[in-house]
Each structure stands twice: as C-alpha cells, then as structure tokens.
Amino acid sequence: MTQSPQQIVPCDTPVDEEPCPSPSPCEGPKELLILAAKTADLLTRKVEVLIEFLKNSDAATLRDISYTLATVTPHEDVYRVGCLASNKKEAIDQLSLFATRTENTELPSSVLVGVPSPNKRKLVLLFSGQGPQWFGMGRGLFETNRIFRESMIELNAIHKKLDPEVDFVKAMFSSEEDARINETRFLQPRFVAEQMSLAEVVKAAELPIDMIVGHSLGETGACHVCGSLTKEEAMLVMHERCRAQYELNGKGTMAVIKLPRGEVLEAIKKYSHIGLAGENSTLYHNVAGPCEEVWQLVEELSSTGVFAKGLGIDEAMHSYQVEWKRDQLLSCLAGLVPRPPSIPIVSTFTPLDRRPIVYNAEYWYSSLKAPVEFRDALLEVFARLDETHSDQQVCVEPVFVELDAFPILRLFVDELGGELGRPYRFVETLQKDKFSDRDEMLRAFGELFVLGFNPNFGSSLFVSGTREEGREGKRWFTSGRREENRREFWC
C-alpha cells in the first residue's frame, strides 16, 4: 500500500480469474499480512483500511491478500507491521489490537512490529551441530515449498551415490522408528541437507547475507553456502565425517557442563582421557572421552548441583579418538578443491585466525579433532562486522538467523550478547515436534521484514508448486499510479 489511505478503489475480480471461495473460519495454515509506511500514524491508518477490506472482501482469500501485500509493500518505508493469522476473523482481531493500541497494550506474539532503528543491522546465518534433530524435521516445508523440496531431492540423489542404502527424503515421511533419526549414518546426511536447503530458501528471498558461522557438523553445509565447496563436495565431507564418526560408535561419548572453562578443565583433570570438546559460551562447555569416564564425570558434577548432561551421542568427537581416523579422512577428502568464500565465514576451529582458510582435507580432519570454539567465533562476528562499518557513530547490530530444525544456538548467543551489552537480534526458523514449517518460515521472514530487511516473499515462500505451476497467490492490490480501466482491488 504505497498511496494515501483514501485512495482505495474496490472493483471487479481480476480478469480471467474465477472468484476464490471464502476461507473457512476454522484453524488452518497461517498467512502473513505485512504493511509499511513512512510514519507511525500512516501505518495505523493503513492497518485500519486493511481491516475494512478484510471485512468486505469475500472473493479474495487470505492467501491471495497475503501474497499481494508481500509482493507490493514498499521497501523504503521504515514503520512496519506483520500479522500471522489462520483466517480473516483472526487477522481482523489481531490487526484491530494493533490499530487501537496504547502504550500499555500487550500485543500477541503473532503481531510483529518494527520501528526505525539507529543501528546498522547485518544478517548472520548460523548452522548448528548435531542436536536439534527430530524424526519429522523438514517434512512440512518439503510439502509446501518447491525450493526446499527440489534442493532436498537433489542432495538426496548426490548422497545416494555415496551411500545407496540411505534415502533421507523417504525417511522424512517415515515413522519415528523407521526414520532412524538417532543413528549417525542416517541422521547426518539429512541434517546437513536440510540446513543447505533452508539456505536455498533464504537465497531465493534475496536477503543480504553478511556472515556465516557453522558449529561442528553445521560447518559442512555452511562451507557450501559461503561458496567454498560445491554441493557434491559438501556432501562428500559430510559423508566421510559421518563415516568416521559412525565407525567410532560405542568407543566414547560427549556431555555438556554448565561451568566456566577454567572450572571444567579443573574438573576433568582426574580423568586421563576426557578432554574439552567445545566452548559454546562462557558457561556452557562440551567434553568428550570414553563412555565410563564421561558418565562418571556427569554423575559426580550432578551430585554437587552442577548442570551436567550427556549429549546422547555414542562417539567422542572433537577428541583424541578422531586421530584413529586421520589417514582415512585425509585420503578420502584429498580430491577437494575448495574456493575462496564469496560470503565471509568464521571458522569455529580457528575463529581468531584472520588468515584465509583453505577448507581442504587437513582442515576437516583437524576441525573434527579439535574443540569447537563457538564463543570465540561469535566474538569474531561482532568484531568483523564492526570493522566493515566505517561510521563510528552507528552501532552494528547482528541479526542471527539459525537454520535448524530447532534453535539450539540461541542460548549461547543470548548469553554472550548479555555479557557484551551489545544490541543483537535472533530469528528462529523451524521448531521441534511441529509440522507447520511454512508457518514458522513465514514468521521468520516476517520478523526479518519488521527488522528492516526486504525478503522477496514471492520467489521464496509463495512457491509450493512445480516450476511449471509458478507461484501461488493472486494479486488483489497493485502499487503505483492507477491505470485507466485497471480491474483490480487497488490501494
């Protein structure tokens, strides 16, 4: 809606299109309605106009209205609002709360509000390591988003050349037992493929990616997204990394401990084979070693009131045990031809080393053996983003977007952000134990929209069908000057 609120001209349904039936009032898939304006007052007025249109537009479905607003809302307007709703009544109720709000009004989480920020916001993609998986992850987005679906099918075909017995697309629609989601060999290919496919949706939205960080396993997909590895190379790295881990099954395990680094190192001194496997934040650290020693450590610390918990992994990754697979990894990954990244990426193996990193076989072996320095990587993200912005009067505000089945890295980002006292934002994508992936992605892109980014919704989220079927949604508004004889709802 780019014109003044008074310029509303309802007329016939679009030429050559049959009227769409009104949506049922029952709960269904969510749709995102977005609006933007140059001032807060004008935004409120636009919301009021949209409410009236929703009350009187029997022909236009909520999805058509959502699609239209998502594709014609002006990018230059800085006062923004988004609303997630399952039907028109729900949308009207929520938008009415916004339109009549006062300083004390508590808006529901389905209403997203953005105002101009003095900070310079930068987009940072996060790829987690193994942990947030569940048997139905990605299924909802596979069914509703062509970009995600085509990417998963392509990556599945690439991986089946490496391991023909694993079909992770089929596993997406299997029962919890048949999906074998807790087995390394079946989990990791699907996990990495889903992260890479989520990134394809982000790329289709034409969002400006300023930096990338991959945590442990997540670094394989991250290295493709940054441009260093091809899809085939990324899946090969994942496969060989997965094979090495699978072959170490039963020889060790890992745990997370909530203590400062120094206290963790002191606690593991008495255990000859336990080592630090990662520093996620100031308080959360991973350890790895033989099963008996790790279990004993967890029991000992838990008895004193310290948070200590096994990670449910039957291998001691990021430990000395990886040395047993050194020759295998170096040999199988010798053919990698990594390229310089086209998008800046911070390594969690050597995060403070500013020298160019070559993601070759030696890197992948060394990073699998060494601790994951995620906290240092986040510190480096803040430092590098500050250096890219020359205006010292403007604060850089990272907007972290975690591409995962469940946002497990948020805890660590929140802890460090609080320590630094720096402004930052965190956007989640998918959620565990939910098949409403499209709803979650609409929320994520809606949050990015109200934060000042301009996702191309039409080419990323309104793409359920095949390429031949084109985009879903019909336009019921048009922006710009009114053309003579235009037969559309026009704002």
JORACOR-V657620 format. One record per residue. N is the residue number from 0. D_CENTER is the distance of its C-alpha to the mean C-alpha in whole Angstrom. Layout:
n	d_center
N	D_CENTER
N	D_CENTER
This chain:
n	d_center
0	29
1	30
2	34
3	36
4	35
5	39
6	38
7	37
8	39
9	39
10	40
11	40
12	37
13	36
14	39
15	38
16	36
17	37
18	36
19	33
20	34
21	33
22	30
23	31
24	31
25	29
26	26
27	23
28	20
29	18
30	19
31	18
32	21
33	20
34	23
35	24
36	27
37	29
38	31
39	30
40	33
41	32
42	29
43	30
44	33
45	31
46	29
47	32
48	33
49	30
50	31
51	35
52	33
53	31
54	34
55	37
56	34
57	35
58	35
59	31
60	28
61	26
62	23
63	26
64	26
65	22
66	22
67	25
68	23
69	20
70	22
71	25
72	24
73	25
74	22
75	25
76	25
77	24
78	24
79	22
80	21
81	19
82	20
83	18
84	21
85	23
86	26
87	28
88	30
89	27
90	26
91	29
92	29
93	26
94	27
95	30
96	29
97	27
98	31
99	33
100	31
101	33
102	32
103	32
104	30
105	27
106	24
107	22
108	19
109	18
110	20
111	18
112	20
113	20
114	23
115	24
116	23
117	25
118	22
119	21
120	17
121	15
122	11
123	10
124	7
125	7
126	8
127	10
128	13
129	15
130	15
131	12
132	14
133	16
134	18
135	17
136	13
137	12
138	15
139	15
140	13
141	15
142	18
143	17
144	15
145	17
146	15
147	13
148	16
149	18
150	16
151	16
152	19
153	20
154	18
155	20
156	23
157	23
158	22
159	25
160	28
161	27
162	27
163	29
164	29
165	25
166	23
167	20
168	20
169	23
170	21
171	19
172	21
173	24
174	25
175	23
176	26
177	26
178	22
179	23
180	20
181	22
182	23
183	22
184	23
185	22
186	18
187	17
188	18
189	15
190	13
191	13
192	13
193	10
194	8
195	10
196	10
197	7
198	8
199	11
200	10
201	8
202	12
203	14
204	13
205	15
206	13
207	14
208	12
209	14
210	13
211	11
212	12
213	12
214	13
215	16
216	15
217	12
218	14
219	15
220	13
221	12
222	16
223	15
224	13
225	15
226	18
227	20
228	20
229	20
230	19
231	22
232	22
233	18
234	19
235	23
236	21
237	19
238	22
239	25
240	23
241	22
242	26
243	27
244	25
245	27
246	30
247	30
248	29
249	32
250	33
251	30
252	27
253	25
254	25
255	23
256	26
257	25
258	28
259	28
260	28
261	32
262	33
263	31
264	33
265	36
266	35
267	34
268	37
269	40
270	38
271	39
272	36
273	33
274	30
275	28
276	24
277	22
278	22
279	18
280	20
281	23
282	24
283	22
284	23
285	23
286	26
287	27
288	31
289	33
290	33
291	36
292	35
293	32
294	33
295	36
296	34
297	31
298	34
299	36
300	33
301	33
302	36
303	36
304	34
305	31
306	27
307	27
308	26
309	25
310	22
311	23
312	23
313	27
314	27
315	27
316	24
317	25
318	28
319	32
320	31
321	29
322	32
323	34
324	32
325	32
326	34
327	32
328	29
329	31
330	33
331	30
332	28
333	31
334	30
335	27
336	27
337	24
338	24
339	24
340	20
341	20
342	17
343	17
344	16
345	17
346	18
347	18
348	22
349	23
350	21
351	24
352	26
353	26
354	28
355	26
356	24
357	25
358	23
359	26
360	27
361	29
362	25
363	24
364	26
365	27
366	23
367	23
368	26
369	26
370	24
371	20
372	20
373	17
374	19
375	21
376	18
377	16
378	20
379	20
380	17
381	19
382	22
383	21
384	20
385	23
386	25
387	23
388	25
389	28
390	29
391	30
392	30
393	27
394	24
395	21
396	18
397	14
398	11
399	9
400	5
401	4
402	2
403	5
404	8
405	9
406	8
407	11
408	11
409	11
410	15
411	15
412	14
413	16
414	19
415	19
416	19
417	21
418	24
419	23
420	24
421	21
422	20
423	16
424	13
425	10
426	7
427	6
428	4
429	7
430	10
431	13
432	16
433	15
434	16
435	15
436	11
437	12
438	13
439	10
440	8
441	12
442	11
443	8
444	10
445	13
446	12
447	11
448	15
449	17
450	16
451	17
452	15
453	16
454	14
455	16
456	16
457	19
458	17
459	14
460	14
461	18
462	18
463	19
464	22
465	23
466	24
467	28
468	27
469	25
470	22
471	23
472	24
473	27
474	28
475	30
476	30
477	31
478	31
479	34
480	37
481	39
482	40
483	44
484	44
485	40
486	39
487	36
488	35
489	35
490	33
